[in-house]
Amino acid sequence: MKRIGIIANKQKAHAQAVLQRLADKAEEKQLQILTTADAASLLPGAEQVAPEALAQSADVVLALGGDGTMLNAVRLIDGADTPVLGVNLGSLGFMTSVTEDELEHAIDVLVAGDYSISERSLLACAVHRDGSAMAHFLALNDIVVGWGRSSRALTLGLSIDEEEVAQYLCDGLIVATPTGSTGHSLSSGGPIIHPLAPVFNINVICPHTLSARPLVLPDQCAIAVQVSDIPDNKRPLLSADGQGELELAIGDIVHIRRHTGYARFIHLPEYRYFGVLRQKLHWRGSAR
């Protein structure tokens, strides 16, 4: 790898110092740094490129920040083959597998090629209104329909492969990838799914029935969520990875499928998925 793309959260306390260490290490290894305008002020020797060109110009993208920075990087890469390495400028995240103290070691690993790549499925979402597509979204974690300014419940119709599943009176509905299963879906009672499992999870938020349970289905299925009824003064939203948002209306249909591309995550040799779960979820096992 000769060209490293950088996406950084400049709001992190140690961002400037970490980026300077990165620049010093890149110079030592004769690596070229590419970055967008956001981080260019902290990397004066880097080549500045447009955000949409970063994935095509770099051999690898480093996302320095937290899981939100990783989501931003995946959205910019937009399903291209360019792999991403997450460097956490804080506590270890679910997606950022390298701490800031390991930065120089991570660069050595990249140069040596001694790493593994995990391919993560993506969600492609299209919102149809009056029979026409009005918006498109890409998501690594989840598509959420619901929320809004009012606490009153709304009615959402769920169909899978054009077969009706149910009409839910609820606060919202989550369609999550395996990567996103440890996010909003988990906090709503959904299962933890290994990131390499070829499935999606559908979880209804606070349904007005005791029989509704999370659904796990093959990621080849076509999912449709229709906004069937909205109480007065409620403006439900569609959210993609908690970043892209769209206000929905009665009759809108949200079509969700697996994206044709993948997000490709780089992991160092010492990375362990269940080790991350133990740390983040404070698993201790049974007391003896």
C-alpha positions, 0 to 999 in steps of 0.5 A, spaced: 500 500 500 502 506 497 497 511 498 493 512 504 486 516 505 484 519 511 478 521 514 478 524 521 474 527 526 477 533 528 473 534 534 476 528 538 481 531 543 487 528 541 486 528 533 491 533 531 497 529 535 495 523 532 494 525 525 501 528 526 504 521 528 501 518 522 504 523 518 511 522 521 510 514 520 507 515 513 514 519 511 518 514 514 514 508 510 514 513 504 507 513 504 503 518 500 497 521 504 490 523 501 485 527 505 479 531 504 478 538 506 475 537 513 482 534 515 487 538 510 488 543 515 491 538 520 495 534 515 499 540 511 503 535 507 497 531 504 494 531 497 487 534 498 482 530 494 474 531 493 470 526 498 467 522 492 474 521 489 477 518 496 476 511 495 478 511 488 485 514 489 487 511 495 489 504 496 486 504 503 482 509 508 484 510 515 478 512 519 480 516 525 475 517 530 469 513 533 464 508 530 461 514 527 467 516 523 467 509 520 460 510 518 462 516 514 467 513 511 463 507 509 458 512 506 463 516 502 466 509 499 459 507 497 460 500 496 467 500 492 472 495 494 477 500 498 478 497 505 477 501 511 481 501 518 478 504 524 482 507 529 479 509 535 481 516 538 477 514 545 474 508 547 474 502 543 468 501 538 465 496 535 467 497 528 474 501 530 478 495 532 485 499 533 486 504 538 490 510 537 496 507 541 497 502 536 497 507 530 504 506 528 504 498 529 497 498 524 501 502 519 507 497 519 502 491 518 499 495 512 505 495 509 507 488 510 500 486 508 499 482 514 492 483 516 485 480 514 479 483 511 472 482 513 466 483 508 460 487 511 454 487 508 450 494 506 443 496 506 440 499 499 434 503 501 429 507 496 423 511 498 417 511 494 412 516 494 406 516 489 409 510 485 416 514 484 423 513 488 424 520 491 430 518 495 436 513 496 440 511 502 446 507 503 447 504 510 452 499 514 448 499 520 441 500 519 435 503 516 430 506 522 423 508 520 419 511 526 421 517 531 418 524 529 416 530 534 410 526 537 410 520 542 404 517 539 405 511 535 404 510 528 402 504 524 407 500 519 406 495 514 411 490 513 412 485 507 418 480 505 418 478 498 411 481 497 408 477 502 405 481 507 407 480 514 403 484 519 401 491 520 404 494 527 402 499 531 408 501 534 414 507 535 418 504 529 421 499 526 429 497 525 432 493 519 439 492 521 445 488 518 449 483 522 454 489 523 448 493 526 445 488 530 450 491 536 447 498 535 440 500 535 437 494 534 440 491 540 438 496 545 431 494 542 431 487 544 434 484 538 439 479 537 447 479 536 448 477 529 455 475 527 458 480 522 459 475 517 452 471 517 448 472 511 442 475 514 438 481 516 434 483 522 428 486 523 426 489 530 419 492 531 420 498 536 415 498 542 410 494 538 403 494 541 402 487 542 406 482 546 407 477 540 411 481 536 418 478 536 425 480 532 425 476 525 432 474 522 431 473 515 436 471 509 439 477 506 437 476 499 430 478 501 426 484 499 423 488 505 418 493 504 415 498 510 409 502 508 407 508 512 400 506 513 397 511 518 400 517 522 397 520 528 396 528 528 402 532 529 407 526 528 412 527 523 415 520 522 423 520 520 427 515 516 434 514 518 440 511 515 445 509 520 443 515 524 446 520 519 441 521 513 434 523 514 428 524 511 421 526 513 415 520 511 408 521 509 402 516 509 403 511 503 410 512 503 413 505 502 421 504 504 424 498 500 430 495 503 435 490 499 442 488 500 447 492 496 451 489 491 457 492 494 460 491 501 464 495 506 471 491 507 474 492 514 481 491 515 483 487 522 490 486 525 492 479 526 491 480 534 483 482 533 478 478 536 471 479 535 468 476 541 474 480 545 470 486 543 464 484 545 466 482 552 469 488 553 464 493 550 458 489 553 461 487 559 461 480 559 463 476 565 460 469 564 457 465 570 459 466 577 462 460 581 
